[in-house]
Amino acid sequence: MKINIGITENNLEKSIALLSVLLADEMTLYVKTRKFHWNVSGGSFMELHKLFETQYAELEETIDLVAERIGKLGGKTIGTMKEFSAATRLTEAPGKYASQKEMLKELLDDHELLVSELRKDIDTSSEKSKDAGTIDFITGLMEQHETAAWVLRRYLN
């Protein structure tokens, strides 16, 4: 059934494409955070183990919300690791097992990258898709990533 919510079909497609990249980013960050949760060791093991668990749980919820937003706009969500890997703006390091400090720095860098990319996405959406709902939605996600980055940055100062 055709969506009739005051956004042109072309603009819906633009929002869905943007959200699909965001979904890939969130899934990639989730997997990285989960990997670090499983592999953290050292003096602050339990504290970081719990921090990473909290962060991946928040990302899991975000992933579902992004996928649902795509559905609300009439799109189909990508859902394979191959699709996520092809679409993400984040990088991975297969076979690499980071130290605590490297884990924190990598996650911080990823959250900060997403904040920067989401700022661009907000501008692009404002100009091209005129989709106020998606703009508001990704603004909230940007703020969540700002908070996660702030927490991680506190460990590195």
C-alpha positions in Angstrom: 0.0 0.0 0.0 1.3 3.5 -0.9 2.3 5.7 2.0 0.4 9.0 2.3 2.0 11.0 5.1 2.8 14.3 3.4 6.2 13.3 2.1 6.8 12.7 -1.6 7.8 9.2 -2.7 11.2 10.5 -3.8 11.8 12.1 -0.4 10.7 8.9 1.4 13.2 7.0 -0.6 15.9 9.5 0.4 15.0 9.1 4.1 14.9 5.3 3.9 18.4 5.3 2.2 19.8 7.6 4.9 18.2 5.5 7.7 19.6 2.3 6.1 23.1 3.6 6.3 22.4 4.6 9.9 21.1 1.1 10.7 24.3 -0.3 9.3 26.4 2.1 11.4 24.4 1.2 14.6 24.7 -2.5 13.9 28.5 -2.3 13.3 29.0 -0.3 16.5 26.8 -2.8 18.4 28.9 -5.7 17.2 32.2 -3.9 18.1 30.9 -2.9 21.5 29.8 -6.5 22.1 33.2 -7.8 21.0 34.9 -5.5 23.5 32.5 -6.6 26.2 33.5 -10.2 25.6 37.2 -9.5 25.4 38.0 -6.8 27.9 40.5 -7.8 30.5 42.8 -6.2 33.1 42.5 -4.0 36.2 39.2 -2.4 35.3 37.7 -5.5 33.8 34.3 -5.5 35.6 33.7 -1.8 35.3 34.4 -1.8 31.6 32.6 -5.1 31.1 29.5 -3.5 32.6 30.0 -0.2 30.7 30.2 -2.0 27.4 27.1 -4.1 28.3 25.1 -1.0 29.0 26.2 0.6 25.8 25.5 -2.4 23.6 22.1 -2.7 25.2 21.3 0.9 24.3 22.5 0.3 20.8 20.3 -2.8 20.5 17.3 -0.7 21.3 18.4 2.0 18.8 18.9 -0.6 16.1 15.2 -1.7 16.5 14.0 1.9 16.5 15.9 2.7 13.3 14.5 -0.4 11.6 11.0 0.5 12.7 11.5 4.1 11.4 12.4 2.6 8.0 9.2 0.5 8.1 7.1 3.5 9.1 8.3 5.2 5.9 7.3 2.2 3.8 10.8 0.8 3.4 12.3 -2.7 3.9 15.2 -3.0 6.3 18.5 -4.5 5.3 19.4 -7.4 7.6 22.5 -9.3 6.7 26.0 -8.8 7.9 27.1 -8.4 4.2 24.6 -5.5 3.8 25.6 -3.9 7.0 29.3 -4.1 6.2 28.7 -2.6 2.7 26.6 0.3 4.0 28.4 1.3 7.2 30.6 4.4 7.6 32.5 2.7 10.4 35.5 0.4 10.1 36.2 -2.9 11.8 39.5 -4.7 12.8 38.9 -8.4 12.3 41.4 -10.5 14.2 42.6 -7.6 16.4 42.1 -7.7 20.1 42.6 -4.3 21.6 43.8 -3.2 25.0 41.3 -1.5 27.4 42.6 1.9 26.3 42.4 1.0 22.6 38.9 -0.3 23.1 37.8 2.9 24.8 39.5 5.1 22.1 38.0 3.1 19.2 34.5 3.3 20.6 35.0 7.0 21.3 36.2 7.6 17.8 33.2 5.7 16.4 30.6 7.6 18.5 32.2 10.9 17.5 32.2 9.9 13.8 28.5 9.1 14.1 27.8 12.4 15.8 29.6 14.2 12.9 27.8 12.1 10.2 24.4 12.6 11.9 24.9 16.3 11.9 25.5 16.1 8.1 22.5 13.8 7.7 20.3 16.3 9.6 21.4 19.1 7.2 20.9 16.8 4.1 17.5 15.7 5.3 16.4 19.3 6.0 17.4 20.4 2.5 16.6 17.3 0.4 13.9 15.2 2.0 11.9 17.7 4.1 11.2 14.8 6.5 10.8 16.5 9.9 10.0 13.2 11.7 13.3 11.6 10.5 15.2 14.8 11.3 13.8 14.8 14.8 14.5 11.1 15.2 18.2 11.3 14.1 18.7 14.4 16.2 17.8 12.3 19.2 20.2 9.6 18.1 22.9 12.2 17.7 22.4 13.3 21.3 22.6 9.7 22.5 26.0 9.3 20.7 27.2 12.5 22.2 26.4 11.2 25.6 28.1 7.8 24.9 31.2 9.7 23.6 31.3 11.9 26.7 31.3 8.9 29.0 34.0 7.1 27.0 36.1 10.3 26.8 36.0 10.6 30.7 37.8 7.3 30.9 40.6 8.6 28.6 41.2 11.9 30.3 
